[in-house]
Amino acid sequence: MIEHANEETSLKHNSRRLYAEIYSLKDTLYNDLLERFGEDASLREHAERWKSGIMTAAVSTALFSSALSGSKAFPYIYSYLKIKLQALHPAGEAAFEDCMSTISKLLNGTDYHSGAFAEGLALWLYFNIKGKESFHEEDTLPFLLAGQYINQYFYNWFDKQ
C-alpha cells in the first residue's frame, strides 16, 4: 500500500519535471532546427507554432509510457500537462487532443516501431504547423528531425525515471 502511494507520488513529481524539461527543450530543439535549416522560411514564420508543436508532441509522446498504463495518477498527470499547455498557447488543448489521437492511431493494434512512430510525429508537426492545405515532401526534413528527437527522448519517458 505504501509502495503504491509512493509510486503515484513519484509519477506526479515526475510530471512536473517532464514539463520543465519540455519547456526547456522547445527552445533548444527549435534553435537547433534554425541552425540546421536556416533557409526554411517556415521556421521563422511560424516560430511559436514550432515551439508549441514541439511541446505538444513531447508531452503526448511521454504520456504513452508503459508506467502510466492503468496508473491512478494518469488522470492527474494528463490534466496537469494539458492545463500547462493550454496556459501557454490558446489552442494548446485542441492541439494536445489532436496529437494524442494521432499517437493512439499510430500505436493502435500494432507493435511500436521507432521509425514509423517518428514519421507519424513528423507528419503531425508538419500539418499542425503548415496546415493541411498542401504537402510537399521536400519540406519535411526539419519535421522528421524533430519527430525523431522527440521519439527517442520522450517515448516511455516515465518508464526511464
C-alpha positions in Angstrom: 0.0 0.0 0.0 2.7 2.5 1.0 4.8 1.4 -2.0 1.9 2.1 -4.4 1.3 5.5 -2.8 5.0 6.4 -3.2 4.9 5.3 -6.8 1.8 7.5 -7.5 3.6 10.5 -5.8 6.7 9.8 -7.7 4.7 9.9 -11.0 3.1 13.2 -10.1 6.5 14.7 -9.2 7.9 13.3 -12.5 5.1 15.0 -14.4 6.4 18.4 -13.1 9.9 17.5 -14.1 8.8 16.4 -17.5 7.1 19.7 -18.1 10.2 21.6 -17.1 12.3 19.5 -19.4 9.9 20.0 -22.3 9.6 23.7 -21.6 13.4 24.0 -21.9 13.6 21.6 -24.9 11.2 23.7 -27.0 13.8 26.5 -27.3 16.8 24.2 -27.6 15.3 22.0 -30.3 13.9 25.0 -32.2 17.2 26.8 -32.2 19.0 23.6 -33.4 16.5 23.4 -36.2 17.1 27.1 -37.1 20.8 26.5 -37.2 20.5 23.4 -39.4 17.7 24.6 -41.6 18.0 28.4 -41.6 16.9 28.6 -45.2 13.5 27.1 -44.3 11.2 30.1 -44.0 8.5 28.2 -42.1 10.9 28.0 -39.1 10.9 31.8 -38.7 7.4 32.5 -40.0 5.8 30.0 -37.6 8.3 30.1 -34.6 5.5 30.0 -32.0 3.7 27.1 -33.8 7.0 25.2 -33.9 7.6 25.7 -30.2 4.1 24.8 -29.1 4.1 21.8 -31.5 7.4 20.5 -30.1 6.0 20.8 -26.6 2.7 19.2 -27.5 4.3 16.3 -29.3 6.8 15.7 -26.5 4.1 15.7 -23.8 1.8 13.5 -25.8 4.6 11.0 -26.6 5.6 10.8 -22.9 2.0 10.1 -21.8 2.1 6.8 -23.8 4.7 5.4 -21.3 4.0 1.9 -20.1 4.5 3.1 -16.5 1.3 5.1 -16.8 -0.8 2.3 -18.2 -3.5 1.7 -15.6 -2.0 4.1 -13.1 -4.3 6.0 -10.8 -2.0 9.0 -11.3 -2.6 9.1 -15.0 -5.7 11.4 -14.9 -3.8 13.9 -12.6 -0.7 13.8 -14.9 -2.8 14.1 -18.1 -4.8 17.1 -16.7 -1.8 18.8 -15.3 0.1 18.7 -18.6 -3.0 19.6 -20.6 -3.6 22.7 -18.4 0.1 23.7 -18.7 0.0 23.5 -22.5 -3.3 25.4 -22.6 -1.9 28.2 -20.4 1.0 28.7 -22.8 -0.9 28.5 -26.0 -4.6 29.3 -26.6 -5.0 26.4 -29.0 -2.9 24.1 -26.8 -5.7 21.9 -25.6 -7.1 21.2 -29.1 -3.6 20.5 -30.4 -2.9 18.2 -27.5 -6.0 16.2 -28.1 -5.2 16.0 -31.8 -1.7 14.8 -31.1 -2.8 12.3 -28.6 -5.3 10.9 -31.1 -2.6 10.7 -33.8 -0.3 8.8 -31.5 -3.1 6.5 -30.4 -3.8 5.7 -34.0 -0.1 5.0 -34.6 0.0 2.5 -31.7 -3.5 1.0 -32.1 -3.2 -2.7 -32.6 0.4 -2.7 -33.8 3.8 -3.1 -32.2 5.8 0.1 -31.6 8.2 0.8 -34.5 10.6 3.7 -33.8 10.8 4.8 -37.5 7.1 4.8 -38.1 6.4 6.5 -34.8 8.9 9.3 -35.5 7.4 9.7 -39.0 3.9 9.9 -37.6 5.1 12.7 -35.2 6.8 14.5 -38.0 3.6 14.4 -40.1 1.6 15.7 -37.1 4.1 18.5 -36.6 4.0 19.3 -40.4 0.2 19.6 -40.6 -0.1 21.3 -37.2 2.5 24.0 -38.3 1.9 24.3 -42.0 -1.7 23.4 -42.2 -3.4 20.7 -44.1 -3.9 22.5 -47.4 -0.8 21.1 -49.1 2.0 18.7 -48.5 5.5 19.0 -50.0 7.7 16.1 -49.1 10.9 18.1 -49.8 9.9 20.4 -46.9 9.7 17.6 -44.3 13.3 17.3 -43.2 13.1 19.6 -40.1 9.9 17.9 -39.1 11.5 14.5 -39.4 14.4 15.5 -37.3 12.1 17.0 -34.6 10.0 13.8 -34.7 13.0 11.6 -34.3 14.4 13.5 -31.4 11.0 13.6 -29.6 10.5 9.9 -30.2 14.0 9.0 -29.0 13.9 11.1 -25.9 10.3 11.1 -24.8 8.9 7.7 -25.8 8.4 5.8 -22.5 9.8 8.8 -20.6 8.1 7.8 -17.4 9.5 4.3 -17.6 13.0 5.6 -17.6 12.6 7.7 -14.4 
